[in-house]
């Protein structure tokens, strides 16, 4: 679904990331409501993985904004990071923390 959005120059636009974030969040909501797994461990792992995916898409939007020439001076004002490197480092730290937390709780 997301691959068919702005096929010519979609990798430089925000629309793909926004659509991916919304679809991932909707799937996470449906997963939490339906609970399709019998074992709690499987359900927990699926929700954690989908939450991590949603966070990556949202933070990908932050990185895209910080890398953009149009918002070059406004990265700190809009999202609180001084550069795209700071936003990328935050994404990596958040990913490692969520994986560690899921391993500890699992």
TADA-V655403 format. One record per backbone hydrogen bond with DSSP energy under -0.5 kcal/mol. NH is the residue of the N-H (numbers start at 1). CO is the residue of the C=O. E is the energy in kcal/mol with one decimal. If there is no record, write none. Layout:
BEGIN
nh=NH co=CO e=E
nh=NH co=CO e=E
END
This chain:
BEGIN
nh=4 co=1 e=-0.7
nh=5 co=2 e=-1.4
nh=6 co=4 e=-0.6
nh=10 co=6 e=-1.4
nh=12 co=9 e=-1.2
nh=13 co=10 e=-1.4
nh=18 co=14 e=-2.4
nh=19 co=15 e=-2.6
nh=20 co=16 e=-2.5
nh=21 co=17 e=-2.3
nh=22 co=18 e=-2.3
nh=23 co=19 e=-2.7
nh=24 co=20 e=-2.4
nh=25 co=21 e=-2.3
nh=26 co=22 e=-2.5
nh=27 co=23 e=-2.3
nh=28 co=24 e=-2.2
nh=29 co=25 e=-2.1
nh=30 co=26 e=-2.6
nh=31 co=27 e=-2.7
nh=32 co=28 e=-2.2
nh=33 co=29 e=-2.0
nh=34 co=30 e=-2.8
nh=35 co=31 e=-2.0
nh=43 co=39 e=-1.7
nh=44 co=40 e=-2.8
nh=45 co=41 e=-2.4
nh=46 co=42 e=-2.3
nh=47 co=43 e=-2.4
nh=48 co=44 e=-2.4
nh=49 co=45 e=-2.4
nh=50 co=46 e=-2.2
nh=51 co=47 e=-2.4
nh=52 co=48 e=-2.4
nh=53 co=49 e=-2.1
nh=54 co=50 e=-2.4
nh=55 co=51 e=-2.4
nh=56 co=52 e=-2.2
nh=57 co=53 e=-2.1
nh=58 co=54 e=-2.4
nh=59 co=55 e=-2.8
nh=60 co=56 e=-1.8
nh=61 co=57 e=-1.5
nh=62 co=58 e=-1.4
nh=63 co=59 e=-2.3
nh=64 co=60 e=-2.5
nh=65 co=61 e=-2.2
nh=66 co=62 e=-2.4
nh=67 co=63 e=-2.0
nh=68 co=64 e=-1.2
nh=72 co=69 e=-1.2
nh=74 co=71 e=-0.8
nh=75 co=71 e=-0.6
nh=78 co=74 e=-3.3
nh=79 co=75 e=-2.3
nh=80 co=75 e=-0.9
nh=80 co=76 e=-0.7
nh=81 co=75 e=-0.9
nh=87 co=83 e=-1.5
nh=88 co=84 e=-2.5
nh=89 co=85 e=-2.6
nh=90 co=86 e=-1.9
nh=91 co=87 e=-2.0
nh=92 co=88 e=-2.2
nh=93 co=89 e=-2.5
nh=94 co=90 e=-2.6
nh=95 co=91 e=-2.3
nh=96 co=92 e=-2.4
nh=97 co=93 e=-2.5
nh=98 co=94 e=-2.5
nh=99 co=95 e=-2.3
nh=100 co=96 e=-2.6
nh=101 co=97 e=-2.6
nh=102 co=98 e=-2.3
nh=103 co=99 e=-2.1
nh=104 co=100 e=-2.2
nh=105 co=101 e=-2.4
nh=106 co=102 e=-1.4
END
